[in-house]
Amino acid sequence: MKFVPDKTNRFHKRPHYQPKELDYKCEEIITQHMQENCGKLILPIPTDELTKLIEKDAYDLDLYADLSEFKGEVHGVTSFFPNQKPTVKITNELSCGFSEHRLRTTLTHEYGHVKFHGPLWEAEFLYREQIGNESKNALHGCNREIISNIQIHDWMEWQANYASGAFLMPITFVNETAGNFFNRYRVYPPFKAYSSMADELVIKIASGFDVSKDAAMIRLIKLGYLTN
């Protein structure tokens, strides 16, 4: 990881991660969490453990929030405050059973903000206080279009999206599943997305990690197993 200028002007410098750095950092985080709570890494990761993951590092998690005040189909909001851990709100539609897969993706997306961006805002608020600027909270809302989009230009959203897939589909086990698939058919990646071979691999990943086929496809594209 290295720091580069932040063109969004949220911070003077912002962290730039290589995808592999996020892959193995996220796997380390989720593995440690599962070992502490369940004694071992369980796949698919239970949804209850995803909420516990947020509760461990956030000040508050509201799973039944009314987010109708936000424009678009907003499923999650992470807010950052001076001298306090972040808070996370998830729309009540997801928690009431609208879509379990979408709930899981939103939880891990918001946790990406908490884990990777919370410390940045903490340092930013401290800096503002030192130079005499009034510190206000920073609110980050994430709608369905952002969470399900493979091409994202906002670096915070890109990192949270990538982390979401990496938490739910840890790199070591995706590589193992994909490797067994290729050996079985004696073929080599990448495959074209939506081809018959790609569809079979997507279904295997989706069922093995309890994610939607869209989330599985995005993960496989980002890892270079599929191409669009």
PASEBA-1860 file (N, C-alpha, C; in nm, 3 decimals):
! residues 228
1> MKFVPDKT> 0.085/-0.120/0.000/0.000/0.000/0.000/0.088/0.124/0.000 ~ 0.048/0.224/-0.075/0.119/0.351/-0.075/0.016/0.463/-0.074 ~ 0.061/0.582/-0.032/-0.028/0.698/-0.031/-0.005/0.782/-0.155 ~ -0.116/0.823/-0.215/-0.114/0.905/-0.336/-0.208/1.023/-0.317 ~ -0.196/1.128/-0.399/-0.288/1.242/-0.386/-0.433/1.199/-0.403 ~ -0.521/1.259/-0.325/-0.663/1.226/-0.329/-0.735/1.327/-0.417 ~ -0.772/1.285/-0.537/-0.836/1.376/-0.633/-0.980/1.409/-0.595 ~ -1.037/1.334/-0.499/-1.172/1.367/-0.453/-1.170/1.479/-0.349
9> NRFHKRPH> -1.050/1.514/-0.302/-1.030/1.622/-0.202/-1.089/1.589/-0.066 ~ -1.116/1.462/-0.039/-1.155/1.425/0.097/-1.035/1.437/0.191 ~ -0.921/1.390/0.140/-0.798/1.391/0.217/-0.686/1.446/0.129 ~ -0.578/1.490/0.194/-0.462/1.534/0.116/-0.399/1.416/0.045 ~ -0.382/1.306/0.118/-0.330/1.181/0.062/-0.428/1.069/0.095 ~ -0.437/0.974/0.006/-0.526/0.860/0.031/-0.451/0.731/-0.001 ~ -0.492/0.618/0.060/-0.421/0.492/0.037/-0.456/0.430/-0.097 ~ -0.354/0.379/-0.163/-0.373/0.305/-0.288/-0.330/0.161/-0.264
17> YQPKELDY> -0.425/0.069/-0.278/-0.399/-0.073/-0.258/-0.393/-0.145/-0.392 ~ -0.299/-0.235/-0.404/-0.304/-0.331/-0.514/-0.412/-0.434/-0.480 ~ -0.482/-0.487/-0.579/-0.587/-0.585/-0.551/-0.540/-0.701/-0.463 ~ -0.422/-0.755/-0.487/-0.373/-0.867/-0.407/-0.354/-0.828/-0.262 ~ -0.317/-0.702/-0.237/-0.303/-0.657/-0.099/-0.437/-0.664/-0.026 ~ -0.543/-0.617/-0.093/-0.675/-0.624/-0.033/-0.722/-0.768/-0.018 ~ -0.692/-0.851/-0.118/-0.732/-0.991/-0.112/-0.681/-1.057/0.015 ~ -0.553/-1.047/0.040/-0.494/-1.120/0.152/-0.518/-1.049/0.285
25> KCEEIITQ> -0.533/-0.917/0.284/-0.568/-0.846/0.407/-0.709/-0.883/0.450 ~ -0.802/-0.886/0.357/-0.940/-0.921/0.390/-0.951/-1.066/0.435 ~ -0.878/-1.155/0.371/-0.881/-1.294/0.413/-0.825/-1.309/0.554 ~ -0.719/-1.235/0.584/-0.662/-1.239/0.719/-0.762/-1.189/0.823 ~ -0.833/-1.082/0.791/-0.930/-1.023/0.884/-1.046/-1.119/0.909 ~ -1.105/-1.173/0.803/-1.222/-1.259/0.819/-1.183/-1.393/0.883 ~ -1.064/-1.443/0.851/-1.019/-1.569/0.910/-0.998/-1.553/1.060 ~ -0.934/-1.445/1.101/-0.911/-1.420/1.243/-1.043/-1.404/1.318
33> HMQENCGK> -1.136/-1.330/1.256/-1.267/-1.311/1.319/-1.339/-1.444/1.339 ~ -1.339/-1.527/1.236/-1.410/-1.655/1.244/-1.343/-1.749/1.344 ~ -1.213/-1.747/1.351/-1.143/-1.832/1.448/-1.174/-1.789/1.591 ~ -1.184/-1.658/1.613/-1.215/-1.607/1.747/-1.357/-1.641/1.788 ~ -1.450/-1.640/1.693/-1.592/-1.659/1.725/-1.642/-1.802/1.704 ~ -1.584/-1.873/1.609/-1.634/-2.007/1.576/-1.528/-2.116/1.588 ~ -1.404/-2.076/1.616/-1.297/-2.175/1.629/-1.231/-2.212/1.499 ~ -1.292/-2.175/1.387/-1.235/-2.204/1.255/-1.308/-2.120/1.150
41> LILPIPTD> -1.250/-2.114/1.032/-1.315/-2.044/0.921/-1.423/-2.133/0.862 ~ -1.547/-2.085/0.863/-1.660/-2.158/0.808/-1.702/-2.091/0.678 ~ -1.716/-2.171/0.573/-1.762/-2.120/0.444/-1.886/-2.197/0.400 ~ -1.990/-2.128/0.353/-2.002/-1.981/0.344/-2.001/-1.917/0.483 ~ -1.955/-1.794/0.490/-1.951/-1.722/0.616/-2.095/-1.690/0.658 ~ -2.136/-1.729/0.777/-2.273/-1.701/0.822/-2.301/-1.550/0.826 ~ -2.420/-1.512/0.789/-2.456/-1.370/0.787/-2.445/-1.308/0.927 ~ -2.481/-1.385/1.029/-2.470/-1.333/1.166/-2.326/-1.293/1.200
49> ELTKLIEK> -2.230/-1.366/1.145/-2.090/-1.333/1.172/-2.049/-1.204/1.101 ~ -2.114/-1.173/0.991/-2.085/-1.048/0.922/-2.133/-0.928/1.004 ~ -2.248/-0.944/1.068/-2.297/-0.835/1.154/-2.207/-0.820/1.276 ~ -2.159/-0.932/1.332/-2.068/-0.925/1.446/-1.936/-0.858/1.408 ~ -1.894/-0.879/1.284/-1.771/-0.817/1.235/-1.783/-0.666/1.239 ~ -1.898/-0.614/1.194/-1.920/-0.470/1.196/-1.931/-0.420/1.340 ~ -2.007/-0.491/1.422/-2.029/-0.448/1.560/-1.898/-0.440/1.639 ~ -1.801/-0.520/1.600/-1.672/-0.521/1.669/-1.593/-0.392/1.644
57> DAYDLDLY> -1.606/-0.337/1.523/-1.524/-0.222/1.486/-1.603/-0.093/1.466 ~ -1.734/-0.098/1.479/-1.817/0.022/1.464/-1.878/0.060/1.599 ~ -1.915/0.185/1.612/-1.981/0.231/1.734/-2.123/0.177/1.742 ~ -2.188/0.169/1.627/-2.327/0.122/1.627/-2.362/0.066/1.490 ~ -2.444/-0.040/1.488/-2.497/-0.097/1.365/-2.648/-0.102/1.376 ~ -2.715/-0.034/1.284/-2.861/-0.033/1.277/-2.902/-0.112/1.154 ~ -2.960/-0.230/1.175/-2.998/-0.317/1.064/-3.137/-0.286/1.009 ~ -3.209/-0.196/1.076/-3.348/-0.168/1.035/-3.369/-0.018/1.016
65> ADLSEFKG> -3.277/0.044/0.948/-3.281/0.190/0.930/-3.375/0.230/0.817 ~ -3.432/0.348/0.832/-3.513/0.408/0.725/-3.421/0.501/0.647 ~ -3.383/0.460/0.525/-3.290/0.538/0.443/-3.362/0.605/0.326 ~ -3.492/0.625/0.341/-3.571/0.683/0.231/-3.535/0.828/0.202 ~ -3.465/0.895/0.295/-3.427/1.035/0.273/-3.319/1.049/0.167 ~ -3.250/0.939/0.136/-3.141/0.945/0.039/-3.193/0.920/-0.102 ~ -3.129/0.983/-0.198/-3.167/0.967/-0.337/-3.118/0.831/-0.388 ~ -3.197/0.771/-0.476/-3.159/0.643/-0.532/-3.192/0.529/-0.437
73> EVHGVTSF> -3.147/0.410/-0.476/-3.174/0.289/-0.399/-3.059/0.267/-0.302 ~ -3.057/0.345/-0.194/-2.948/0.337/-0.096/-2.974/0.223/0.002 ~ -2.878/0.133/0.011/-2.892/0.016/0.097/-2.810/0.026/0.224 ~ -2.705/0.108/0.223/-2.621/0.120/0.341/-2.560/0.258/0.352 ~ -2.539/0.300/0.476/-2.476/0.431/0.502/-2.376/0.414/0.616 ~ -2.254/0.458/0.593/-2.153/0.461/0.699/-2.120/0.606/0.729 ~ -2.126/0.642/0.856/-2.099/0.779/0.899/-1.975/0.781/0.988 ~ -1.892/0.884/0.968/-1.769/0.900/1.045/-1.780/1.026/1.130
81> FPNQKPTV> -1.733/1.017/1.254/-1.746/1.127/1.350/-1.613/1.152/1.420 ~ -1.592/1.276/1.466/-1.474/1.303/1.549/-1.485/1.230/1.682 ~ -1.375/1.170/1.726/-1.366/1.106/1.858/-1.467/0.995/1.880 ~ -1.502/0.925/1.773/-1.599/0.815/1.784/-1.580/0.719/1.668 ~ -1.603/0.592/1.693/-1.598/0.495/1.585/-1.713/0.521/1.486 ~ -1.701/0.472/1.363/-1.807/0.494/1.264/-1.938/0.424/1.304 ~ -2.047/0.472/1.248/-2.176/0.406/1.263/-2.221/0.355/1.126 ~ -2.295/0.245/1.127/-2.342/0.185/1.002/-2.493/0.166/1.009
89> KITNELSC> -2.561/0.205/0.902/-2.704/0.184/0.890/-2.732/0.103/0.764 ~ -2.814/-0.001/0.781/-2.857/-0.086/0.670/-3.007/-0.070/0.654 ~ -3.054/-0.054/0.532/-3.196/-0.034/0.510/-3.277/-0.153/0.561 ~ -3.390/-0.123/0.622/-3.473/-0.229/0.680/-3.525/-0.327/0.574 ~ -3.531/-0.285/0.448/-3.579/-0.374/0.342/-3.492/-0.499/0.331 ~ -3.360/-0.480/0.342/-3.270/-0.594/0.331/-3.278/-0.684/0.453 ~ -3.283/-0.624/0.570/-3.285/-0.703/0.693/-3.417/-0.776/0.713 ~ -3.520/-0.731/0.645/-3.652/-0.796/0.657/-3.673/-0.904/0.551
97> GFSEHRLR> -3.565/-0.942/0.482/-3.574/-1.057/0.394/-3.590/-1.028/0.247 ~ -3.572/-0.901/0.205/-3.588/-0.867/0.063/-3.488/-0.945/-0.022 ~ -3.361/-0.952/0.022/-3.259/-1.027/-0.050/-3.144/-1.057/0.044 ~ -3.128/-1.184/0.079/-3.019/-1.224/0.169/-2.883/-1.197/0.106 ~ -2.871/-1.225/-0.023/-2.743/-1.202/-0.090/-2.708/-1.053/-0.091 ~ -2.806/-0.971/-0.118/-2.781/-0.827/-0.121/-2.746/-0.775/0.019 ~ -2.809/-0.833/0.120/-2.776/-0.795/0.258/-2.632/-0.830/0.288 ~ -2.588/-0.948/0.251/-2.451/-0.991/0.278/-2.350/-0.903/0.207
105> TTLTHEYG> -2.380/-0.868/0.083/-2.289/-0.782/0.007/-2.284/-0.641/0.066 ~ -2.399/-0.591/0.109/-2.403/-0.456/0.168/-2.330/-0.452/0.302 ~ -2.348/-0.554/0.385/-2.278/-0.559/0.513/-2.127/-0.555/0.494 ~ -2.076/-0.636/0.403/-1.931/-0.640/0.383/-1.880/-0.514/0.313 ~ -1.963/-0.454/0.229/-1.926/-0.327/0.166/-1.910/-0.218/0.272 ~ -2.008/-0.208/0.359/-2.001/-0.105/0.464/-1.885/-0.134/0.561 ~ -1.861/-0.263/0.588/-1.748/-0.294/0.674/-1.616/-0.255/0.609 ~ -1.610/-0.261/0.477/-1.491/-0.213/0.407/-1.465/-0.067/0.437
113> HVKFHGPL> -1.572/0.013/0.440/-1.558/0.154/0.477/-1.511/0.169/0.622 ~ -1.573/0.091/0.711/-1.537/0.099/0.853/-1.390/0.065/0.875 ~ -1.347/-0.046/0.817/-1.214/-0.099/0.845/-1.104/-0.019/0.776 ~ -1.126/0.016/0.651/-1.018/0.078/0.574/-1.025/0.231/0.571 ~ -1.143/0.287/0.594/-1.158/0.432/0.582/-1.183/0.501/0.716 ~ -1.229/0.424/0.816/-1.246/0.482/0.950/-1.119/0.546/1.004 ~ -1.004/0.477/0.998/-0.879/0.538/1.047/-0.839/0.663/0.971 ~ -0.873/0.671/0.842/-0.841/0.790/0.763/-0.919/0.910/0.813
121> WEAEFLYR> -1.049/0.890/0.838/-1.132/1.000/0.888/-1.091/1.038/1.030 ~ -1.050/0.941/1.110/-1.004/0.971/1.246/-0.884/1.064/1.242 ~ -0.789/1.034/1.152/-0.671/1.120/1.138/-0.708/1.256/1.080 ~ -0.804/1.257/0.987/-0.846/1.383/0.924/-0.914/1.474/1.025 ~ -1.001/1.419/1.108/-1.067/1.500/1.211/-0.966/1.557/1.310 ~ -0.866/1.478/1.346/-0.762/1.524/1.437/-0.683/1.638/1.374 ~ -0.652/1.625/1.245/-0.578/1.730/1.175/-0.659/1.859/1.170 ~ -0.788/1.848/1.140/-0.873/1.967/1.135/-0.878/2.036/1.271
129> EQIGNESK> -0.885/1.956/1.375/-0.889/2.012/1.510/-0.759/2.086/1.543 ~ -0.647/2.032/1.498/-0.518/2.094/1.527/-0.499/2.226/1.455 ~ -0.558/2.238/1.336/-0.543/2.364/1.261/-0.659/2.460/1.285 ~ -0.750/2.422/1.374/-0.858/2.512/1.412/-0.981/2.506/1.326 ~ -0.990/2.407/1.238/-1.110/2.392/1.157/-1.216/2.313/1.233 ~ -1.340/2.353/1.215/-1.448/2.283/1.283/-1.463/2.143/1.223 ~ -1.466/2.042/1.308/-1.479/1.904/1.263/-1.626/1.864/1.256 ~ -1.670/1.825/1.137/-1.806/1.779/1.118/-1.803/1.632/1.078
137> NALHGCNR> -1.915/1.565/1.100/-1.918/1.425/1.062/-1.920/1.411/0.910 ~ -1.872/1.297/0.862/-1.871/1.267/0.719/-1.961/1.146/0.696 ~ -2.055/1.160/0.605/-2.153/1.055/0.580/-2.130/0.998/0.442 ~ -2.134/0.865/0.432/-2.108/0.799/0.305/-2.220/0.701/0.275 ~ -2.308/0.736/0.182/-2.418/0.648/0.145/-2.384/0.566/0.022 ~ -2.424/0.439/0.021/-2.391/0.349/-0.089/-2.519/0.288/-0.146 ~ -2.546/0.316/-0.272/-2.668/0.262/-0.332/-2.640/0.132/-0.407 ~ -2.746/0.067/-0.449/-2.734/-0.064/-0.512/-2.649/-0.055/-0.639
145> EIISNIQI> -2.663/0.053/-0.717/-2.590/0.065/-0.842/-2.440/0.064/-0.819 ~ -2.396/0.131/-0.710/-2.253/0.134/-0.680/-2.205/-0.003/-0.636 ~ -2.279/-0.068/-0.547/-2.235/-0.194/-0.490/-2.230/-0.304/-0.595 ~ -2.317/-0.298/-0.696/-2.323/-0.404/-0.797/-2.247/-0.367/-0.925 ~ -2.171/-0.258/-0.923/-2.102/-0.211/-1.043/-1.956/-0.252/-1.040 ~ -1.908/-0.306/-1.151/-1.768/-0.348/-1.156/-1.675/-0.232/-1.189 ~ -1.725/-0.129/-1.255/-1.643/-0.013/-1.291/-1.683/0.105/-1.203 ~ -1.597/0.137/-1.106/-1.624/0.243/-1.011/-1.508/0.341/-1.014
153> HDWMEWQA> -1.539/0.470/-1.020/-1.434/0.571/-1.032/-1.398/0.633/-0.898 ~ -1.485/0.625/-0.800/-1.455/0.678/-0.667/-1.370/0.575/-0.593 ~ -1.251/0.616/-0.549/-1.157/0.520/-0.489/-1.212/0.456/-0.360 ~ -1.287/0.534/-0.280/-1.344/0.476/-0.158/-1.444/0.367/-0.191 ~ -1.525/0.390/-0.292/-1.624/0.290/-0.332/-1.558/0.169/-0.396 ~ -1.453/0.193/-0.475/-1.382/0.081/-0.536/-1.322/-0.009/-0.429 ~ -1.258/0.051/-0.330/-1.196/-0.028/-0.224/-1.301/-0.104/-0.142 ~ -1.412/-0.037/-0.109/-1.517/-0.104/-0.032/-1.580/-0.217/-0.112
161> NYASGAFL> -1.599/-0.195/-0.242/-1.656/-0.299/-0.328/-1.562/-0.419/-0.338 ~ -1.434/-0.391/-0.358/-1.338/-0.500/-0.370/-1.331/-0.577/-0.239 ~ -1.327/-0.503/-0.128/-1.321/-0.567/0.003/-1.444/-0.654/0.028 ~ -1.559/-0.609/-0.017/-1.682/-0.686/0.000/-1.668/-0.825/-0.060 ~ -1.622/-0.831/-0.185/-1.602/-0.960/-0.250/-1.494/-1.042/-0.184 ~ -1.388/-0.974/-0.136/-1.276/-1.045/-0.075/-1.312/-1.101/0.062 ~ -1.400/-1.035/0.136/-1.447/-1.088/0.265/-1.537/-1.209/0.245 ~ -1.630/-1.199/0.152/-1.727/-1.307/0.130/-1.666/-1.426/0.057
169> MPITFVNE> -1.572/-1.397/-0.034/-1.510/-1.501/-0.117/-1.359/-1.493/-0.100 ~ -1.306/-1.542/0.012/-1.162/-1.530/0.040/-1.077/-1.586/-0.073 ~ -0.969/-1.517/-0.104/-0.888/-1.544/-0.222/-0.836/-1.687/-0.227 ~ -0.786/-1.739/-0.115/-0.730/-1.874/-0.115/-0.831/-1.978/-0.159 ~ -0.955/-1.962/-0.114/-1.057/-2.063/-0.140/-1.121/-2.045/-0.277 ~ -1.126/-1.921/-0.327/-1.170/-1.900/-0.465/-1.068/-1.961/-0.561 ~ -0.940/-1.939/-0.534/-0.835/-1.996/-0.619/-0.841/-2.149/-0.617 ~ -0.868/-2.205/-0.500/-0.876/-2.351/-0.489/-0.996/-2.405/-0.568
177> TAGNFFNR> -1.110/-2.339/-0.554/-1.230/-2.383/-0.625/-1.211/-2.371/-0.775 ~ -1.156/-2.258/-0.818/-1.134/-2.236/-0.961/-1.029/-2.334/-1.015 ~ -0.923/-2.357/-0.938/-0.819/-2.449/-0.981/-0.872/-2.591/-1.001 ~ -0.953/-2.637/-0.908/-1.014/-2.770/-0.922/-1.105/-2.777/-1.044 ~ -1.175/-2.668/-1.071/-1.264/-2.662/-1.187/-1.184/-2.674/-1.316 ~ -1.074/-2.600/-1.326/-0.993/-2.603/-1.448/-0.927/-2.739/-1.467 ~ -0.880/-2.796/-1.357/-0.816/-2.928/-1.367/-0.916/-3.035/-1.410 ~ -1.038/-3.021/-1.362/-1.140/-3.120/-1.397/-1.167/-3.121/-1.547
185> YRVYPPFK> -1.173/-3.002/-1.607/-1.204/-2.994/-1.749/-1.079/-2.979/-1.837 ~ -0.963/-2.969/-1.770/-0.837/-2.953/-1.843/-0.842/-2.833/-1.937 ~ -0.882/-2.722/-1.881/-0.891/-2.597/-1.956/-0.815/-2.488/-1.879 ~ -0.792/-2.375/-1.946/-0.716/-2.266/-1.887/-0.794/-2.135/-1.898 ~ -0.794/-2.055/-1.793/-0.862/-1.925/-1.797/-0.777/-1.825/-1.875 ~ -0.837/-1.708/-1.910/-0.974/-1.668/-1.875/-1.076/-1.717/-1.978 ~ -1.204/-1.725/-1.931/-1.316/-1.753/-2.018/-1.393/-1.625/-2.041 ~ -1.466/-1.620/-2.148/-1.554/-1.507/-2.172/-1.672/-1.516/-2.077
193> AYSSMADE> -1.705/-1.404/-2.012/-1.821/-1.401/-1.925/-1.946/-1.439/-2.004 ~ -2.034/-1.512/-1.939/-2.161/-1.557/-1.995/-2.145/-1.674/-2.093 ~ -2.025/-1.725/-2.111/-2.010/-1.848/-2.188/-2.057/-1.965/-2.101 ~ -2.080/-2.080/-2.161/-2.130/-2.195/-2.085/-2.031/-2.237/-1.978 ~ -1.902/-2.235/-2.008/-1.801/-2.271/-1.910/-1.797/-2.170/-1.797 ~ -1.807/-2.042/-1.831/-1.806/-1.937/-1.729/-1.929/-1.949/-1.640 ~ -2.043/-1.976/-1.699/-2.167/-1.987/-1.620/-2.156/-2.099/-1.517 ~ -2.095/-2.211/-1.554/-2.081/-2.323/-1.460/-1.991/-2.285/-1.343
201> LVIKIASG> -1.881/-2.213/-1.373/-1.790/-2.170/-1.266/-1.856/-2.067/-1.177 ~ -1.931/-1.974/-1.235/-2.002/-1.872/-1.158/-2.100/-1.937/-1.061 ~ -2.175/-2.036/-1.107/-2.272/-2.105/-1.021/-2.201/-2.176/-0.907 ~ -2.086/-2.235/-0.935/-2.010/-2.307/-0.832/-1.961/-2.210/-0.724 ~ -1.911/-2.094/-0.765/-1.865/-1.993/-0.669/-1.982/-1.935/-0.592 ~ -2.090/-1.904/-0.662/-2.207/-1.845/-0.596/-2.265/-1.938/-0.489 ~ -2.276/-2.066/-0.520/-2.333/-2.160/-0.423/-2.234/-2.190/-0.311 ~ -2.107/-2.194/-0.342/-2.006/-2.227/-0.242/-1.983/-2.119/-0.139
209> FDVSKDAA> -2.010/-1.994/-0.177/-1.985/-1.882/-0.085/-2.112/-1.806/-0.049 ~ -2.227/-1.857/-0.093/-2.358/-1.796/-0.062/-2.364/-1.650/-0.104 ~ -2.336/-1.627/-0.232/-2.345/-1.494/-0.291/-2.428/-1.503/-0.418 ~ -2.468/-1.390/-0.471/-2.544/-1.389/-0.596/-2.452/-1.424/-0.712 ~ -2.511/-1.464/-0.823/-2.431/-1.495/-0.942/-2.362/-1.370/-0.993 ~ -2.426/-1.254/-0.978/-2.361/-1.129/-1.019/-2.236/-1.102/-0.938 ~ -2.245/-1.122/-0.805/-2.130/-1.099/-0.719/-2.018/-1.198/-0.751 ~ -2.055/-1.323/-0.777/-1.955/-1.424/-0.812/-1.887/-1.389/-0.944
217> MIRLIKLG> -1.964/-1.343/-1.041/-1.905/-1.308/-1.170/-1.809/-1.190/-1.157 ~ -1.849/-1.087/-1.081/-1.763/-0.971/-1.062/-1.632/-1.013/-0.997 ~ -1.641/-1.099/-0.895/-1.520/-1.147/-0.827/-1.429/-1.221/-0.924 ~ -1.484/-1.307/-1.006/-1.405/-1.384/-1.101/-1.344/-1.297/-1.210 ~ -1.414/-1.193/-1.251/-1.359/-1.099/-1.349/-1.242/-1.022/-1.287 ~ -1.260/-0.976/-1.166/-1.155/-0.899/-1.100/-1.030/-0.984/-1.076 ~ -1.049/-1.113/-1.056/-0.935/-1.203/-1.034/-0.874/-1.254/-1.164 ~ -0.935/-1.218/-1.276/-0.879/-1.254/-1.404/-0.921/-1.391/-1.457
225> YLTN> -1.015/-1.456/-1.390/-1.061/-1.587/-1.438/-1.161/-1.573/-1.552 ~ -1.235/-1.462/-1.551/-1.330/-1.433/-1.659/-1.295/-1.298/-1.719 ~ -1.338/-1.278/-1.842/-1.315/-1.150/-1.907/-1.444/-1.101/-1.971 ~ -1.468/-0.970/-1.961/-1.587/-0.913/-2.026/-1.547/-0.818/-2.136
END
